[in-house]
């Protein structure tokens, strides 16, 4: 190799080494490619091919990324390969080719080619690892932008005016666990991807959509696109597999229309508002779509006060158990009771609808449930010791307990601590609360039943999955919500009357004990008799009673029916 050519090589190599240490912009990458092309031509190479594999498995199956850095278009044979393995087990290889009519590389030339290849590979490997690190940091396992991407977007655009005309959205796809259960995880992933892609295309480059996890997402979009996005979130038909099968998805949605001039100091300036609006939407009182407002903030303050008051209220026994009798309508005898919580604070009663939904937002509801179970067991033990008549008492349990692996043990420990026979306790789970994997629910219900503890599904007919719920989970008792109970004077052919008739018949056919709640009039009682339902609960017999009054009712032989 002559001196002039050798000097040219080292000058090119020096430029290459310098650029690969500081490369950051597209123009530098272009310069690197130009240098590699000149060096390749200098050494009579016909082609240079690089492969990047994220894992050894990708290399084994040849499914990595391929890049051609130089190609004269002439066929050639491989003459040298360099392979680099990083500590993260990513693998980068480069192979150079020569045509058969070219003079083979000398040892000195091979050394220079090898040196150039290793320098280029170190850059490529580092560059691809940066891409991997970015993917891991800002994308989830399905390739969706994650919460870090969302926070980064907000931080970069947080100056006053940058969010003028924008809206922020937080949404949860409703009952998405049913898609996975009914069609399988793969179809569920396909549905999520198509749903995500549709909204991403609607938003375009004017905003961002990110997944918080599971079926929860956050977005920034133009307010002009908001009607179309909300329409899609309200009801969307989504393809779930390659054959074109579809499923209908809808969402609970919280929206914040960002005011002009709004300054975002921290991401929570936006996140806090849309998360709170979403929570209100999930509660259902204001519909599936809730727009953030100052009024919601006052509600949030009230919720915060309740949450702050709760620990001391629990410690000071401000929560009292009231018992609503369950009555056998054929005999008039009390055959059971439901334990209901009443909160007395500073001489006033706090309505359940004011504090139960707030406690449901956190694990505090679980503490209250265990408190109630403990108080019920204390009362049953007292009645047994005094020789009084004892009936089965149902205690409500939030679905939040389902994530607790120690739930069964905790329930049984509380009951056994008071030496209460298991047949006097019934655990009630409300159908209308948030989605729970049926397998977890079934595990808990079966575990309770093995211990001789009765289980019931409360508010049957109010939820999204009523029939599936009783198909999958082996309940003992079905509590029919009063929405099915026909009103006085309602026709026997009305939709409500027909549904009421067949719900009771279905429960009987399945061998489930069936009780109707909300019975308030003699004509409704007669309707139960006509449909051969023996058990009722409602104001026709009694409202929820303090323990002293309930004890007196237990001594009554029977109600007048």
VENSUL-V959685 format. One record per backbone hydrogen bond with DSSP energy under -1.0 kcal/mol. CO is the residue of the C=O (numbers start at 1). NH is the residue of the N-H. If there is no record, write none. Layout:
co:CO nh:NH
co:CO nh:NH
This chain:
co:2 nh:6
co:3 nh:7
co:4 nh:8
co:5 nh:9
co:6 nh:10
co:7 nh:11
co:8 nh:12
co:9 nh:13
co:10 nh:14
co:11 nh:15
co:12 nh:16
co:13 nh:17
co:14 nh:18
co:15 nh:19
co:16 nh:20
co:19 nh:23
co:25 nh:29
co:26 nh:30
co:27 nh:31
co:28 nh:32
co:29 nh:33
co:30 nh:34
co:31 nh:35
co:32 nh:36
co:33 nh:37
co:34 nh:38
co:35 nh:39
co:36 nh:40
co:37 nh:41
co:38 nh:42
co:39 nh:43
co:40 nh:45
co:41 nh:44
co:46 nh:72
co:47 nh:97
co:48 nh:69
co:48 nh:70
co:49 nh:95
co:50 nh:67
co:51 nh:93
co:52 nh:65
co:53 nh:91
co:55 nh:59
co:56 nh:60
co:57 nh:61
co:58 nh:63
co:65 nh:52
co:67 nh:50
co:70 nh:48
co:77 nh:98
co:80 nh:96
co:82 nh:94
co:84 nh:92
co:86 nh:89
co:90 nh:86
co:91 nh:53
co:92 nh:84
co:93 nh:51
co:94 nh:82
co:95 nh:49
co:96 nh:79
co:96 nh:80
co:97 nh:46
co:97 nh:47
co:98 nh:77
co:99 nh:102
co:106 nh:110
co:107 nh:111
co:108 nh:112
co:109 nh:113
co:110 nh:114
co:111 nh:115
co:112 nh:116
co:113 nh:117
co:114 nh:118
co:115 nh:119
co:116 nh:120
co:117 nh:121
co:118 nh:122
co:119 nh:123
co:120 nh:124
co:121 nh:125
co:122 nh:126
co:123 nh:127
co:124 nh:128
co:125 nh:129
co:126 nh:130
co:127 nh:131
co:128 nh:132
co:129 nh:133
co:130 nh:134
co:131 nh:135
co:132 nh:136
co:133 nh:137
co:134 nh:138
co:135 nh:139
co:138 nh:146
co:140 nh:143
co:144 nh:140
co:145 nh:211
co:146 nh:150
co:147 nh:151
co:148 nh:152
co:149 nh:153
co:150 nh:154
co:151 nh:155
co:152 nh:156
co:153 nh:157
co:155 nh:158
co:158 nh:264
co:159 nh:162
co:161 nh:164
co:163 nh:166
co:165 nh:223
co:166 nh:258
co:167 nh:221
co:168 nh:256
co:169 nh:219
co:170 nh:254
co:171 nh:217
co:172 nh:252
co:175 nh:178
co:176 nh:179
co:176 nh:180
co:177 nh:181
co:178 nh:182
co:179 nh:183
co:180 nh:184
co:184 nh:188
co:185 nh:189
co:186 nh:190
co:187 nh:191
co:188 nh:192
co:189 nh:193
co:190 nh:194
co:191 nh:195
co:192 nh:196
co:193 nh:197
co:194 nh:198
co:195 nh:199
co:196 nh:200
co:197 nh:201
co:198 nh:202
co:199 nh:203
co:200 nh:204
co:203 nh:206
co:208 nh:220
co:210 nh:218
co:213 nh:216
co:215 nh:173
co:216 nh:212
co:216 nh:213
co:217 nh:171
co:218 nh:210
co:219 nh:169
co:220 nh:208
co:221 nh:167
co:222 nh:225
co:225 nh:229
co:226 nh:230
co:227 nh:231
co:228 nh:232
co:229 nh:233
co:230 nh:234
co:231 nh:235
co:233 nh:251
co:236 nh:249
co:238 nh:247
co:241 nh:244
co:245 nh:240
co:247 nh:238
co:249 nh:236
co:250 nh:174
co:252 nh:172
co:253 nh:290
co:254 nh:170
co:255 nh:292
co:256 nh:168
co:259 nh:262
co:266 nh:269
co:267 nh:270
co:267 nh:271
co:268 nh:272
co:270 nh:274
co:271 nh:275
co:272 nh:276
co:273 nh:277
co:274 nh:278
co:275 nh:279
co:276 nh:280
co:277 nh:281
co:278 nh:282
co:279 nh:283
co:288 nh:253
co:290 nh:255
co:293 nh:297
co:294 nh:298
co:295 nh:299
co:296 nh:300
co:297 nh:301
co:298 nh:302
co:299 nh:303
co:300 nh:304
co:301 nh:305
co:302 nh:306
co:303 nh:307
co:304 nh:308
co:305 nh:309
co:306 nh:310
co:309 nh:313
co:310 nh:314
co:311 nh:315
co:312 nh:316
co:313 nh:318
co:314 nh:317
co:318 nh:344
co:320 nh:342
co:322 nh:340
co:323 nh:545
co:324 nh:338
co:326 nh:335
co:326 nh:336
co:327 nh:536
co:328 nh:332
co:332 nh:559
co:333 nh:328
co:336 nh:326
co:337 nh:394
co:338 nh:324
co:340 nh:322
co:342 nh:320
co:343 nh:350
co:345 nh:348
co:348 nh:345
co:351 nh:354
co:352 nh:356
co:355 nh:359
co:356 nh:360
co:358 nh:361
co:359 nh:362
co:359 nh:365
co:363 nh:367
co:364 nh:368
co:365 nh:369
co:366 nh:370
co:367 nh:371
co:368 nh:372
co:369 nh:373
co:370 nh:374
co:371 nh:375
co:372 nh:376
co:373 nh:377
co:374 nh:378
co:375 nh:379
co:376 nh:380
co:377 nh:381
co:378 nh:382
co:379 nh:383
co:380 nh:384
co:381 nh:385
co:382 nh:386
co:383 nh:388
co:384 nh:387
co:392 nh:337
co:393 nh:426
co:394 nh:339
co:395 nh:428
co:398 nh:401
co:399 nh:402
co:400 nh:403
co:401 nh:404
co:404 nh:407
co:406 nh:410
co:407 nh:411
co:408 nh:412
co:409 nh:413
co:410 nh:414
co:411 nh:415
co:412 nh:416
co:413 nh:417
co:415 nh:420
co:416 nh:419
co:421 nh:424
co:422 nh:425
co:424 nh:393
co:425 nh:454
co:426 nh:395
co:427 nh:456
co:428 nh:397
co:429 nh:458
co:437 nh:441
co:438 nh:442
co:439 nh:443
co:440 nh:444
co:441 nh:445
co:442 nh:446
co:443 nh:447
co:444 nh:448
co:445 nh:449
co:446 nh:450
co:448 nh:453
co:449 nh:452
co:454 nh:427
co:455 nh:476
co:455 nh:477
co:456 nh:429
co:457 nh:479
co:458 nh:431
co:459 nh:462
co:460 nh:481
co:465 nh:469
co:466 nh:470
co:467 nh:471
co:468 nh:472
co:469 nh:473
co:473 nh:475
co:476 nh:513
co:477 nh:457
co:478 nh:515
co:479 nh:460
co:480 nh:517
co:481 nh:484
co:487 nh:490
co:491 nh:494
co:494 nh:498
co:495 nh:499
co:496 nh:500
co:497 nh:501
co:498 nh:502
co:499 nh:503
co:500 nh:504
co:501 nh:505
co:502 nh:506
co:503 nh:507
co:504 nh:508
co:505 nh:509
co:506 nh:510
co:507 nh:512
co:508 nh:511
co:513 nh:478
co:515 nh:480
co:516 nh:537
co:519 nh:540
co:521 nh:525
co:522 nh:526
co:523 nh:527
co:524 nh:528
co:525 nh:529
co:526 nh:530
co:527 nh:531
co:528 nh:533
co:529 nh:532
co:534 nh:329
co:535 nh:516
co:536 nh:327
co:537 nh:518
co:537 nh:519
co:538 nh:541
co:538 nh:542
co:545 nh:323
co:546 nh:550
co:547 nh:551
co:548 nh:552
co:549 nh:553
co:550 nh:554
co:553 nh:556
